[in-house]
Amino acid sequence: MHPEFYTKFVKSGLERMWHTKLAKVRGGSVSLLAHSLNVMSFTETILKAMKEDNKTSCRIAIAASFFHDFGKETDEFQRVIVEGGIELQREIPLIGN
């Protein structure tokens, strides 16, 4: 992808203060911005390995990968992760149960 494509996401993450928010703490703290950029890069690597050549589909997949954890920017999540409190897991019932 063209560097300007990624620049838009970096700017968005910085504007949302993702560099100051945590995505995870297990195995070392990782900022939400760094995590999102890593997932974005990994997604591009997978798309290249799959030889995906539909530019629009690739851009959508890469953009979605960047925003996949946007809910972690909430004060609630940040408070729990910083305090090392309860795991943020919600039970999702299976269809038909």
Sequence and secondary structure as in RCSB ss.txt:
>XXXX:A:sequence
MHPEFYTKFVKSGLERMWHTKLAKVRGGSVSLLAHSLNVMSFTETILKAMKEDNKTSCRIAIAASFFHDFGKETD
EFQRVIVEGGIELQREIPLIGN
>XXXX:A:secstr
  HHHHHHHHHHHHHTTGGGSEEE TTS EEHHHHHHHHHHHHHHHHHHTT   HHHHHHHHHHHHTTTGGGGSH
HHHHHHHHT S        TT 
